[in-house]
Amino acid sequence: MYLLSFIALGTVLAGCGSSSASSKDTSKTYKYGEVTIPAKDGSICNAPNYIAYEKGFFKKNGIKAKLVANPRDISDLEAGFASGKYDAQNGDFQYLPAIQNGAQIKAVGGIHQGCIKLLVPKNSSIKSVKDLKGKTIGIPAQGSTPQYVTSIALQHAGIDPKTGVTWKVYSTDLLAKAAEKGQVDPYAYQAQKESGFKTIIDNNNNSGNAKMAAMGMKSKGACCYLYVSSKLVKENPAKAKAIVRSYKQAAAWINNHPEETAKIELNKGYVSKTKFINVKNVTQILKDEHFELNLKTGKEDLSYYIKQLKQAGYLKKNTNNKQLLKQAYWYPDLSKN
């Protein structure tokens, strides 16, 4: 998705999935023609892209999809959407500041629940969010979703996320090592399970946990969204709707078939296998994320994140929340083409 969900488990792509559509298929099969989706980054929670492709949901909805590498630089991604090079992808709510600054993408429904955790080593003296004041927090990039999730919790604890902590960028594979040296890791399922890291913040609040809610972790809140090109929405809304239907069907399939989804991700090379990144663990991650493309709750969740990111100082002080939501979100009527 991501761009940053479970990035600690998202290693370099080992291969690519086999096409769900033969080049011999006629143009009649693909009513809406081709779409290009920057999806290949090795991320587990990019599953909707892979499943919509592998299980034929794109084809079912008249789309010939091409999955390509996800640019590492967000400016390249933004340029691709603006030019029409890219049509859709699933990603985190980290795009809100970019959309406010003119990025040509629109969120269309939350696609799964939380996938970001802030962890500390098992022997750490940090017991709560309040203990983070004055500490250094390791993140994969400035403006990343882990930084935003942590910032939401910080401001709920009365800590200014801009001045109350130090943010330090590490490559993904170094985050856990940095944490063991006394810094804080905002990920990682693997560090938690293998090294006994303790969870301080978890933005997957499916159970409605009161402690997490007090940190600003919204109950059943979407972490990742489907994003569609603004250019496509404006110029070919029927095609954009076909994309949304494909992802909606894929998300439902993932939720009902997490183990088979895990096998597809690993066996097709979308996610690189390791001793830890196996069918059992990937299946559990997919179960925990509760995949579902929901337009109504997705809009409500995005409205919530706009409010939180404005308060944390990541959006402009004079942001009109309702106006930004209108700019950032598309709510199509899927009963009509």
Secondary structure, 3 states (H helix, E strand, C coil): CCCCCCHHHCCCCCCCCCCCCCCCCCCCCCCCCEEEEEEECCCHHHHHHHHHHHCCHHHHCCCEEEEEECCCCHHHHHHHHHHCCCCEEEEEHHHHHHHHCCCCEEEEEEEEECCCEEEECCCCCCCCHHHHCCCEEEECCCCCHHHHHHHHHHHHCCCCCCCCCEEEECCHHHHHHHHHCCCEECCCHHHHHHHCCEEEEECCECCCCHHHHHCCCCECCEEEEEEEEHHHHHHCHHHHHHHHHHHHHHHHHHHHCHHHHHHHHHHCCCCCCCCCCCHHHHHHHHHHHCCCCEHHHHHHHHHHHHHHHHHCCCCCCCCCHHHHHHHHECCCCCCCC
